[in-house]
Amino acid sequence: MSSVSKVCFECGMPIAVGIANCSYCGAKVGTVFDEKAIPSMPARQNSWAKVPKLMDENQRIEKAQDRANNSVIFGLSSFFPLLGLALGITAVLYGTMAVRTLKAHNIEDGRGSATAGFVIGSLGLIAQACIILYAMKLISGGKS
């Protein structure tokens, strides 16, 4: 007695009898009650329509990882007097955006750099605030 098996029309993976949806790609392959009831063949265009979305997600992830690395660079550069104010704000923003994107896609690679850029950029902003306060105190003549 041969075993009865089905194959998914979308991905070609074997499917157990009695399964309505493919466990690999989620395509409808029949009904739970009748393994011979096969839905009409979907157009091949549907499988190709998923490719740009997948590429778009990969590009977002790569962009987030680049932002994470740039946030570290901007964070370290934020200790330069006066110019560091803009660089510190940029580091904090890039670090925050990178962490959000990487968490949304559940990617670990780059989260540490993004967090480091955020922390270093924040410390650079604190240093810039201290420099500005010190300069204001010198300008006022030290009268307190």
BELNOR-V898076 format. One record per run of one state. SS is the DSSP state (~ for helix, > for strand, _ for the rest). FROM is the first residue (numbers start at 0). TO is the last residue. Records with the same first field share a line. If there is no record, write none. Layout:
SS=FROM-TO, FROM-TO
//
This chain:
_=0-4, 7-12, 15-19, 21-26, 28-43, 77-81, 104-109, 139-143
>=5-6, 13-14, 20-20, 27-27
~=44-76, 82-103, 110-138
//
